[in-house]
Amino acid sequence: MLAVVVEVGVSGSGAAASGGVGARQQPAWEVVLVLGVSLGQSAVYSILSLLEKLTRPDQPLGRQTTSMNTSVVPDRPWLDLAYQVAGIVFPLMPALLALYLLRLSADRAGIGFDLRRPGFDVSRGFAAAALIGIPGLAFYFAARWLGINTDVQPANLAAHWWTIPAYVGLAVMNGVLEEVVMLAFLYSRFTRLGWSPWVIVLVSAVIRGAYHLYQGFGGGLGNLVMGLVFGLLYLRWRRVGPLVVAHVLLDLVVFIGYALAAPYLPRF
């Protein structure tokens, strides 16, 4: 009887220990799964895209073009619109998954993705966009001049009544997906894993830079710097809202502004 009691006790302790290890590992698995269906996957394909560009015979990286936001079936506007809507909605699913996981762990309220401080979010968002956007544009032209970046053409939708709304939707999607996952979610999970703030900022920024490498080395490095700045601002403000606003503003300027200014932009 004593032997049975001891055996049961040991077994129960082992289960508890196993459960404890599982609980400690859960944030890591959540990071792997969320990144695996979203921006981590994009980083892998982006690196492969850069390798493909670098190995093209007799075609230097600086002479290549990267086209973004292109029409799928420009001769059938209604179907092209359906493709664009699908391309906006489905990439948001990983962000919703991240928000759901944050809610399950009672971290959702602490990320600042709400409407409680709209004035703060918008004003800080404009400031962050200016902080990144103006130097970022200069860096892009420098990277083009050095030949370490492709000619990025970010707005290539056919002209229809829904073109501008589609660009707005794409900008919102990018802002929500990237900042919710790369800042709110990763910072929460890495903190639970015991990582220091500086390591979290650096790792998140490196991932952000990696999934922009399809543009060239300039795009990767520029977005790495953006990730560092946004990460430090997130740690300071403890709100992801301003960074979502900033990202949306940056993409709106790039997408819509490019369509208007493309004929006047210098080519290298």
C-alpha positions as CSV (number, residue, x, y, z in Angstrom):
1,M,0.0,0.0,0.0
2,L,2.8,2.3,0.8
3,A,4.5,1.5,-2.5
4,V,1.3,2.4,-4.3
5,V,1.0,5.7,-2.6
6,V,4.7,6.6,-3.3
7,E,4.3,5.6,-7.0
8,V,1.2,7.8,-7.3
9,G,2.9,10.7,-5.6
10,V,5.9,10.5,-7.9
11,S,3.7,10.2,-11.0
12,G,1.7,13.3,-9.9
13,S,4.9,15.3,-9.3
14,G,6.2,14.4,-12.7
15,A,3.0,15.5,-14.3
16,A,3.1,18.8,-12.4
17,A,6.7,19.3,-13.4
18,S,5.9,18.5,-17.0
19,G,3.0,20.9,-16.9
20,G,5.3,23.6,-15.5
21,V,7.8,23.1,-18.3
22,G,5.0,23.2,-20.9
23,A,3.7,26.4,-19.4
24,R,7.1,28.0,-19.6
25,Q,7.6,26.9,-23.2
26,Q,4.1,28.1,-24.3
27,P,5.1,31.7,-25.2
28,A,7.9,30.3,-27.4
29,W,5.6,28.0,-29.2
30,E,3.1,30.9,-29.7
31,V,5.9,33.0,-31.2
32,V,6.9,30.2,-33.6
33,L,3.3,29.6,-34.7
34,V,2.3,33.2,-35.2
35,L,5.5,34.1,-37.0
36,G,5.3,30.9,-39.0
37,V,2.0,31.9,-40.5
38,S,2.8,35.6,-41.0
39,L,5.9,37.7,-40.9
40,G,8.4,35.0,-40.1
41,Q,7.3,33.2,-43.2
42,S,7.6,36.4,-45.1
43,A,11.2,36.8,-43.9
44,V,12.2,33.4,-45.3
45,Y,10.6,34.2,-48.7
46,S,12.1,37.6,-48.7
47,I,15.6,36.2,-48.1
48,L,15.0,33.7,-50.9
49,S,13.9,36.6,-53.2
50,L,17.0,38.6,-52.4
51,L,19.2,35.5,-53.2
52,E,17.3,35.1,-56.5
53,K,18.0,38.7,-57.4
54,L,21.6,38.5,-56.4
55,T,22.2,35.5,-58.6
56,R,20.6,36.8,-61.8
57,P,23.3,36.7,-64.5
58,D,24.4,40.1,-65.9
59,Q,21.8,42.0,-63.9
60,P,23.1,43.9,-60.9
61,L,20.8,44.4,-57.9
62,G,20.7,48.1,-58.5
63,R,19.3,47.7,-62.0
64,Q,16.4,45.5,-60.9
65,T,12.8,46.5,-60.1
66,T,10.6,45.4,-57.2
67,S,6.9,46.0,-58.0
68,M,4.4,46.0,-55.1
69,N,0.6,46.2,-54.9
70,T,0.0,45.1,-58.5
71,S,-3.2,44.3,-60.2
72,V,-4.0,40.6,-60.7
73,V,-6.6,40.9,-63.5
74,P,-6.6,44.5,-64.6
75,D,-8.9,43.8,-67.5
76,R,-11.7,42.7,-65.1
77,P,-11.9,45.4,-62.5
78,W,-14.6,43.7,-60.4
79,L,-12.5,40.6,-60.0
80,D,-9.3,42.6,-59.4
81,L,-11.1,44.4,-56.6
82,A,-12.1,41.0,-55.1
83,Y,-8.4,39.9,-55.2
84,Q,-7.4,43.2,-53.5
85,V,-10.0,42.8,-50.7
86,A,-8.9,39.2,-50.1
87,G,-5.3,40.4,-50.0
88,I,-6.2,42.9,-47.3
89,V,-8.5,40.7,-45.2
90,F,-6.5,37.4,-45.0
91,P,-3.2,38.9,-43.9
92,L,-5.0,40.4,-40.9
93,M,-5.8,37.0,-39.5
94,P,-2.4,36.5,-37.8
95,A,-2.8,39.9,-36.1
96,L,-6.2,38.8,-34.9
97,L,-4.7,35.5,-33.7
98,A,-2.0,37.4,-31.8
99,L,-4.6,39.6,-30.2
100,Y,-6.6,36.6,-29.2
101,L,-3.6,34.9,-27.6
102,L,-2.8,38.2,-25.8
103,R,-6.4,38.2,-24.5
104,L,-6.1,34.7,-23.2
105,S,-3.0,35.5,-21.2
106,A,-4.6,38.8,-19.9
107,D,-2.0,40.9,-21.8
108,R,-4.5,42.4,-24.3
109,A,-5.3,45.5,-22.2
110,G,-1.7,46.4,-21.7
111,I,-0.6,46.9,-25.3
112,G,-2.4,50.1,-26.0
113,F,-4.3,49.0,-29.1
114,D,-7.6,50.7,-28.3
115,L,-9.5,54.1,-28.5
116,R,-8.8,55.3,-25.0
117,R,-6.2,57.9,-26.0
118,P,-6.9,58.8,-29.6
119,G,-5.3,62.3,-29.3
120,F,-2.1,60.8,-28.0
121,D,-2.0,58.0,-30.5
122,V,-2.6,60.3,-33.5
123,S,-0.2,63.1,-32.5
124,R,2.6,60.7,-31.5
125,G,1.9,58.7,-34.7
126,F,2.4,61.8,-36.9
127,A,5.6,62.6,-35.0
128,A,7.0,59.0,-35.4
129,A,6.1,59.0,-39.1
130,A,8.0,62.2,-39.6
131,L,10.9,60.9,-37.6
132,I,11.2,57.8,-39.8
133,G,9.8,59.0,-43.1
134,I,12.0,61.9,-43.9
135,P,15.4,60.3,-43.2
136,G,14.0,57.0,-44.7
137,L,13.4,58.6,-48.1
138,A,16.9,60.1,-48.1
139,F,18.3,56.7,-47.2
140,Y,16.4,55.0,-50.0
141,F,17.8,57.3,-52.6
142,A,21.3,56.8,-51.2
143,A,20.8,53.0,-51.3
144,R,19.7,53.3,-54.9
145,W,22.7,55.4,-55.8
146,L,25.0,52.9,-54.2
147,G,23.4,50.1,-56.1
148,I,22.4,48.1,-53.0
149,N,18.7,48.3,-53.5
150,T,16.2,47.7,-56.3
151,D,14.0,50.3,-57.8
152,V,10.9,49.9,-55.6
153,Q,7.6,50.7,-57.3
154,P,5.1,50.5,-54.5
155,A,1.9,51.5,-56.3
156,N,0.9,49.5,-59.4
157,L,-2.8,49.0,-59.3
158,A,-4.8,49.8,-62.4
159,A,-6.7,53.1,-62.2
160,H,-10.3,52.5,-61.0
161,W,-12.7,54.1,-58.7
162,W,-11.6,51.8,-55.9
163,T,-7.8,52.2,-56.4
164,I,-7.3,54.8,-53.7
165,P,-9.5,53.0,-51.1
166,A,-7.5,49.8,-51.9
167,Y,-4.3,51.6,-51.1
168,V,-5.8,52.9,-47.9
169,G,-6.9,49.3,-47.0
170,L,-3.4,48.0,-47.7
171,A,-1.8,50.6,-45.6
172,V,-4.1,49.9,-42.7
173,M,-3.5,46.2,-43.1
174,N,0.3,46.6,-43.1
175,G,0.2,48.9,-40.0
176,V,-2.0,46.6,-38.0
177,L,-0.3,43.3,-38.9
178,E,3.3,44.5,-38.5
179,E,2.9,46.5,-35.3
180,V,0.6,44.2,-33.5
181,V,2.7,41.2,-34.2
182,M,6.2,42.7,-34.2
183,L,5.7,45.0,-31.2
184,A,2.7,44.1,-29.0
185,F,2.8,40.3,-29.4
186,L,6.5,39.6,-29.6
187,Y,7.4,42.0,-26.8
188,S,4.8,40.4,-24.6
189,R,5.9,36.8,-25.3
190,F,9.7,37.5,-25.2
191,T,9.2,39.3,-21.9
192,R,7.4,36.2,-20.5
193,L,10.4,34.2,-21.7
194,G,12.7,36.4,-19.5
195,W,14.4,38.3,-22.3
196,S,15.9,41.7,-21.6
197,P,14.3,44.7,-23.3
198,W,17.4,45.4,-25.4
199,V,17.5,41.9,-26.8
200,I,13.7,42.1,-27.5
201,V,14.1,45.3,-29.4
202,L,17.1,44.0,-31.4
203,V,15.5,40.6,-32.3
204,S,12.2,42.2,-33.4
205,A,14.0,44.8,-35.5
206,V,16.2,42.1,-37.2
207,I,13.0,40.1,-38.1
208,R,11.4,43.3,-39.5
209,G,14.5,44.0,-41.6
210,A,14.6,40.4,-42.8
211,Y,11.1,40.4,-44.3
212,H,11.9,43.6,-46.2
213,L,15.1,42.2,-47.9
214,Y,13.1,41.4,-51.1
215,Q,13.6,45.1,-51.8
216,G,17.4,44.9,-51.4
217,F,19.9,45.5,-48.7
218,G,18.8,49.1,-48.4
219,G,15.2,48.0,-47.6
220,G,16.4,45.5,-45.1
221,L,18.7,47.9,-43.3
222,G,16.2,50.8,-43.4
223,N,13.5,48.7,-41.8
224,L,15.8,47.3,-39.2
225,V,16.5,50.9,-38.1
226,M,12.7,51.6,-38.2
227,G,12.2,48.5,-36.0
228,L,14.8,49.8,-33.5
229,V,13.2,53.2,-33.3
230,F,9.6,51.9,-33.1
231,G,10.7,49.4,-30.4
232,L,12.2,52.0,-28.2
233,L,9.1,54.2,-28.6
234,Y,6.9,51.3,-27.7
235,L,8.9,50.7,-24.6
236,R,8.6,54.3,-23.7
237,W,4.9,54.9,-24.5
238,R,3.6,51.4,-23.7
239,R,1.1,51.8,-26.5
240,V,1.2,50.2,-29.9
241,G,-1.5,52.6,-31.2
242,P,0.8,55.4,-32.1
243,L,3.1,53.1,-34.0
244,V,0.2,51.6,-36.0
245,V,-0.9,55.2,-36.9
246,A,2.7,56.0,-37.9
247,H,3.0,52.9,-40.1
248,V,-0.3,53.6,-41.8
249,L,0.7,57.2,-42.5
250,L,4.1,56.1,-43.9
251,D,2.4,53.6,-46.3
252,L,-0.3,56.0,-47.3
253,V,2.4,58.6,-48.3
254,V,4.4,55.9,-50.1
255,F,1.5,54.2,-51.9
256,I,-0.6,57.3,-52.9
257,G,2.3,59.7,-53.1
258,Y,4.3,57.5,-55.4
259,A,1.4,57.2,-57.8
260,L,1.3,61.0,-58.0
261,A,5.0,61.7,-58.0
262,A,6.4,58.8,-60.0
263,P,6.9,60.7,-63.2
264,Y,9.1,63.2,-61.4
265,L,11.2,60.9,-59.3
266,P,14.9,60.5,-60.3
267,R,16.0,57.1,-61.6
268,F,19.5,55.8,-60.9
